[in-house]
Amino acid sequence: MPRFLSRLAVAGTALALAAGPTTPTASLAAASQAVGGPASRSGTLTWAALGDSYTAGVIEATGELTAPADGCGRTTGSYPEVLRRDLGSRVSLRNVSCSGATVLDVSANKQSPSGRPLPPLGTDPDAPYPAVPPQADAVGPDTDVITVGVGGNDLGFAGILKDCIMLGATSLNRGTPCKDEYDPRLPGLLAELRTHYSAMLGTLRTKAPAARIVSVGYPHLVPENAALCTYGDLLQFSTVTTGDLAWARAAVLEPLNALIAQETTARGGTFVDLYADSAGHSVCDADHWLDGVLTSIIPLRYALVHPNARGQAFAAARVRTAVLGG
């Protein structure tokens, strides 16, 4: 395996892979017109935004890091920050999303953030960072709405990406080596995630009895036809085989979204589906709302399969309505 691809594969262990209208900008505008504001409520909505890197933004393609820099990788173009600017005084936002977060990091555990850039590609000059509190600590009785986008790290998205790249490089796009490696583990991982996700929602409800709880799903990373992806393309999925891409969509991402939707609905929350309407905007589509292993080669900008600014704008349009109670 070429040294460059090997370094990219190792980098995947440090960051999670794991967001309608024709464009996310148009989608955001439409949502702005459809929902004029919380007319049925007086005052400012207190909003806590919780989640992993798909909420935090993290990659350079979603803007600069927000202050204070605590290593969590929250960026100016992430959907909570887009909505903070768009909604202005209508919301008071506490954004504690953090790259690499698991469900337990939201509900109970302290997390040690990695910062940006990620080793071994570089070391954040301000690292190591102090551990951050459980994200649920940002929630209290006065919280009006909670959004949470998490779950991918519990299934090991980063490890799956790394291993699929390495196994695919060895197989030269033949077969499904990553599926063969991970399929036996998935049922147990999904069952454990379901237990933790349900408990997390219970914790949030206990902390904020009157809040609207909004779970945000994951977007269309892989196209319906995985053959649209170019094997070896670093701007897409590098050396992940076509068969493994199809498997990852059908056996990992879609069951994850279904689990989140089921648990949220069962507990009376709202599920924001980013998957259906981001079809046609996957990593491998021309109008892609997610970047692949790289955002660009020159200059070298890493993405490790995350929503870009268009993907975050699309998510903002979908989440906005739920935040305002529409």
Secondary structure in CASP SS format (residue, H / E / C, confidence):
PFRMAT SS
TARGET T0000
AUTHOR 0000-0000-0000
METHOD secondary structure of the structure
MODEL  1
M C 1.00
P C 1.00
R H 1.00
F H 1.00
L H 1.00
S H 1.00
R H 1.00
L H 1.00
A H 1.00
V H 1.00
A H 1.00
G H 1.00
T H 1.00
A H 1.00
L C 1.00
A C 1.00
L C 1.00
A C 1.00
A C 1.00
G C 1.00
P C 1.00
T C 1.00
T C 1.00
P H 1.00
T H 1.00
A H 1.00
S H 1.00
L H 1.00
A H 1.00
A H 1.00
A H 1.00
S H 1.00
Q H 1.00
A H 1.00
V C 1.00
G C 1.00
G C 1.00
P C 1.00
A C 1.00
S C 1.00
R C 1.00
S C 1.00
G C 1.00
T C 1.00
L E 1.00
T E 1.00
W E 1.00
A E 1.00
A E 1.00
L E 1.00
G E 1.00
D C 1.00
S H 1.00
Y H 1.00
T H 1.00
A H 1.00
G E 1.00
V C 1.00
I C 1.00
E H 1.00
A H 1.00
T H 1.00
G C 1.00
E C 1.00
L E 1.00
T C 1.00
A C 1.00
P C 1.00
A C 1.00
D C 1.00
G C 1.00
C C 1.00
G C 1.00
R E 1.00
T E 1.00
T C 1.00
G C 1.00
S C 1.00
Y H 1.00
P H 1.00
E H 1.00
V H 1.00
L H 1.00
R H 1.00
R H 1.00
D H 1.00
L H 1.00
G H 1.00
S H 1.00
R H 1.00
V E 1.00
S E 1.00
L E 1.00
R E 1.00
N E 1.00
V C 1.00
S C 1.00
C C 1.00
S C 1.00
G C 1.00
A C 1.00
T C 1.00
V H 1.00
L H 1.00
D H 1.00
V H 1.00
S H 1.00
A C 1.00
N C 1.00
K C 1.00
Q E 1.00
S C 1.00
P C 1.00
S C 1.00
G C 1.00
R C 1.00
P C 1.00
L C 1.00
P C 1.00
P C 1.00
L C 1.00
G C 1.00
T C 1.00
D C 1.00
P C 1.00
D C 1.00
A C 1.00
P C 1.00
Y C 1.00
P C 1.00
A C 1.00
V E 1.00
P C 1.00
P C 1.00
Q H 1.00
A H 1.00
D H 1.00
A H 1.00
V C 1.00
G C 1.00
P C 1.00
D C 1.00
T C 1.00
D C 1.00
V E 1.00
I E 1.00
T E 1.00
V E 1.00
G E 1.00
V C 1.00
G C 1.00
G C 1.00
N H 1.00
D H 1.00
L H 1.00
G C 1.00
F H 1.00
A H 1.00
G H 1.00
I H 1.00
L H 1.00
K H 1.00
D H 1.00
C H 1.00
I H 1.00
M H 1.00
L H 1.00
G H 1.00
A H 1.00
T H 1.00
S H 1.00
L C 1.00
N C 1.00
R C 1.00
G C 1.00
T C 1.00
P H 1.00
C H 1.00
K H 1.00
D H 1.00
E H 1.00
Y H 1.00
D C 1.00
P C 1.00
R C 1.00
L H 1.00
P H 1.00
G H 1.00
L H 1.00
L H 1.00
A H 1.00
E H 1.00
L H 1.00
R H 1.00
T H 1.00
H H 1.00
Y H 1.00
S H 1.00
A H 1.00
M H 1.00
L H 1.00
G H 1.00
T H 1.00
L H 1.00
R H 1.00
T H 1.00
K H 1.00
A C 1.00
P C 1.00
A C 1.00
A C 1.00
R E 1.00
I E 1.00
V E 1.00
S E 1.00
V E 1.00
G C 1.00
Y C 1.00
P C 1.00
H C 1.00
L C 1.00
V C 1.00
P C 1.00
E C 1.00
N C 1.00
A H 1.00
A H 1.00
L H 1.00
C C 1.00
T C 1.00
Y C 1.00
G C 1.00
D E 1.00
L C 1.00
L C 1.00
Q C 1.00
F C 1.00
S E 1.00
T C 1.00
V C 1.00
T C 1.00
T H 1.00
G H 1.00
D H 1.00
L H 1.00
A H 1.00
W H 1.00
A H 1.00
R H 1.00
A H 1.00
A H 1.00
V H 1.00
L H 1.00
E H 1.00
P H 1.00
L H 1.00
N H 1.00
A H 1.00
L H 1.00
I H 1.00
A H 1.00
Q H 1.00
E H 1.00
T H 1.00
T H 1.00
A H 1.00
R C 1.00
G C 1.00
G C 1.00
T E 1.00
F E 1.00
V E 1.00
D C 1.00
L C 1.00
Y C 1.00
A H 1.00
D H 1.00
S H 1.00
A C 1.00
G C 1.00
H C 1.00
S C 1.00
V C 1.00
C C 1.00
D C 1.00
A C 1.00
D C 1.00
H C 1.00
W C 1.00
L E 1.00
D E 1.00
G C 1.00
V C 1.00
L E 1.00
T E 1.00
S E 1.00
I C 1.00
I C 1.00
P C 1.00
L C 1.00
R E 1.00
Y E 1.00
A C 1.00
L C 1.00
V C 1.00
H E 1.00
P E 1.00
N C 1.00
A H 1.00
R H 1.00
G H 1.00
Q H 1.00
A H 1.00
F H 1.00
A H 1.00
A H 1.00
A H 1.00
R H 1.00
V H 1.00
R H 1.00
T H 1.00
A H 1.00
V H 1.00
L C 1.00
G C 1.00
G C 1.00
END
